Amino acid sequence: MAKCRIDIIGQKFTRLTVLEYADNTRWLCLCDCGKRKIIRGADLRSENTRSCGCLKIKHGHGADNHVSQIYSAWTHMKQRCLNTDSVDYVNYGGRGITTCDRWLVLKNFLTDMGEPPTNKHSLDRIDNNRGYYLKNCRWTTRRHQQGNMRSNHNITFMGKTQCLAAWSREMNIGQKALWHRLVTLGWSVKKSLTTPMQKQRRKSFQDTA
């Protein structure tokens, strides 16, 4: 007896909408770019195939079996700003961080930002209190982004709010050390800001000659 075929006509998988059954386990699909392509049902359901191939970006940045670096950055940007169900929404869209209308279209985003220099670069906002648009975005490494996050991390203490960099200068505590106390060690703001930096002890040696 032949296996019962699951009907997926009309369903959408990433950029592919299933139009009709083709043959065996394959389906005719319509990509968001307008191109039609026959694709195996298993590849659609597992998301091994996400487009007709239009997500492939030159120089090897993307392929059907994994989301391109640029497409991933673009998708995450929209999710953070627009999707209220996203775990990141509260820190982005929830506090007024938006993306410009032009960048709601992938082609425009790619035209403006170009390709990241390497696969270690990701999308970064120059001013973390502003949204996603050309003059406020750049491709940077994770290390650079972490430094940017540290500098713009707002801290409130004794009724005064200012960025981590400002507290670092005022309390004479290094930015990296202050960040380490707050984030890595999980210290309270009071303890992080009021605990003096330990000076490096120099060992003294008595001349026994």
C-alpha positions in Angstrom: 0.0 0.0 0.0 1.4 3.4 -0.9 2.2 5.8 1.8 -0.3 8.6 2.6 1.1 11.8 1.3 0.8 14.8 3.7 -0.9 17.7 1.9 1.2 20.9 2.4 -0.2 22.9 -0.5 -0.6 26.6 0.6 1.9 26.3 3.4 4.9 28.6 3.5 8.4 27.6 4.5 10.6 30.7 5.0 10.5 32.3 1.5 8.8 29.3 -0.3 5.0 28.9 -0.7 3.9 25.4 -1.8 1.7 25.6 -5.0 1.1 22.0 -6.0 2.3 18.4 -5.8 5.0 17.6 -8.4 6.0 14.0 -8.1 7.2 11.4 -5.6 8.2 13.6 -2.6 8.6 16.8 -4.4 6.5 20.0 -4.5 6.3 23.0 -6.8 7.0 26.1 -4.8 6.8 29.9 -5.4 9.6 31.9 -3.9 9.1 35.4 -2.5 11.4 36.6 -5.3 8.8 35.4 -7.9 10.7 32.3 -9.1 9.2 28.8 -9.1 11.2 25.7 -8.1 10.4 22.0 -7.4 11.7 21.0 -3.9 11.6 17.9 -1.8 9.1 18.1 1.0 11.6 16.9 3.6 13.9 19.8 2.7 11.1 22.3 3.2 10.0 20.9 6.6 13.6 20.7 7.9 14.4 24.2 6.5 17.4 22.8 4.6 16.0 24.7 1.7 14.7 28.2 2.5 14.5 29.8 -1.0 14.8 29.1 -4.7 18.4 30.0 -4.3 18.0 33.8 -4.1 19.4 33.8 -0.6 22.8 32.8 -2.0 25.0 35.9 -1.8 28.2 36.1 -3.8 31.6 35.2 -2.3 30.1 32.3 -0.4 28.3 34.3 2.3 25.2 32.2 2.0 23.6 29.0 0.7 20.2 27.3 0.7 21.2 24.9 3.5 22.2 27.7 5.9 20.9 31.2 6.2 23.3 33.8 4.8 25.1 36.1 7.1 23.4 39.2 5.7 19.9 37.6 5.7 20.4 36.5 9.2 21.4 40.0 10.4 18.4 41.5 8.5 16.0 38.9 10.0 17.2 39.3 13.6 17.1 43.1 13.3 13.4 43.0 12.3 12.5 40.4 14.9 14.1 42.5 17.7 12.2 45.7 16.6 8.9 44.4 15.3 8.1 41.0 16.8 6.5 41.4 20.2 6.9 37.6 20.8 10.7 37.8 20.4 12.7 37.4 23.6 14.8 40.4 22.5 11.8 42.7 21.8 11.8 44.2 25.3 15.3 45.5 24.9 14.7 46.8 21.3 11.2 47.5 20.0 9.9 47.6 23.6 12.1 50.6 24.4 11.6 52.4 21.1 14.4 51.0 19.0 13.0 50.8 15.4 14.2 50.0 11.9 13.8 52.4 9.1 11.0 51.7 6.5 13.6 51.3 3.7 15.3 48.4 5.5 12.1 46.4 5.7 13.2 45.2 2.2 16.2 42.9 2.1 17.5 44.3 -1.2 17.6 47.9 0.2 19.4 46.7 3.4 22.0 44.9 1.3 22.4 47.9 -1.0 23.0 50.3 1.9 25.2 48.1 4.1 27.0 46.0 1.6 28.7 42.7 2.6 30.4 42.3 6.0 34.2 42.3 5.7 34.5 38.8 7.2 32.2 36.1 8.7 33.3 37.4 12.2 31.6 40.8 11.6 28.0 41.4 12.6 25.5 44.3 12.5 26.1 46.9 15.1 24.4 50.2 16.0 26.8 53.1 16.7 24.4 54.7 19.2 22.6 52.0 21.2 19.8 54.4 22.0 18.9 54.9 18.4 17.4 52.6 15.8 18.6 50.7 12.7 19.3 53.0 9.7 22.3 53.7 7.5 24.0 56.4 9.5 23.7 54.5 12.8 24.8 51.1 11.6 28.1 49.4 10.7 29.6 45.9 10.4 31.9 45.3 13.5 33.4 42.4 15.3 31.9 41.0 18.5 34.8 42.3 20.5 34.1 45.8 19.3 30.4 45.5 19.9 31.0 44.4 23.5 33.2 47.5 24.0 30.4 49.6 22.6 27.9 47.9 24.9 30.0 48.6 27.9 30.4 52.3 27.1 26.7 52.8 26.7 25.4 50.6 29.6 23.4 53.0 31.8 23.7 52.6 35.6 21.7 54.3 38.3 23.2 54.8 41.7 22.2 57.2 44.5 19.6 58.8 42.2 22.1 59.5 39.4 22.0 57.8 36.0 24.9 57.8 33.6 26.7 55.4 31.3 29.2 52.9 32.5 32.1 54.9 30.9 31.1 57.9 32.9 30.9 56.0 36.2 34.2 54.4 35.4 35.8 57.8 35.2 34.0 59.2 38.3 34.8 56.2 40.5 38.3 55.6 39.1 37.5 52.0 38.2 38.4 50.6 34.8 35.5 50.0 32.4 36.5 46.3 31.9 36.7 45.8 35.6 33.4 47.5 36.2 31.7 45.4 33.5 33.2 42.3 34.9 31.8 43.1 38.4 28.3 43.8 37.2 27.9 41.2 34.5 30.3 38.3 35.1 30.4 38.4 38.9 26.8 39.6 39.3 27.7 42.2 41.9 25.2 44.8 43.0 25.6 48.3 41.5 26.5 49.7 45.0 29.2 47.0 45.5 30.5 47.4 42.0 30.9 51.1 42.3 32.1 51.5 45.8 34.6 48.6 46.1 38.1 50.1 45.6 40.3 48.6 42.9 43.0 46.4 44.4 46.5 47.6 43.7 48.9 45.1 42.4 51.2 44.0 45.1 54.9 44.0 44.4 57.0 41.4 46.1 59.9 42.7 47.9 63.0 40.7 48.3 65.5 41.2 51.2 69.1 41.1 50.2 70.5 38.2 52.3 73.9 38.4 50.8 
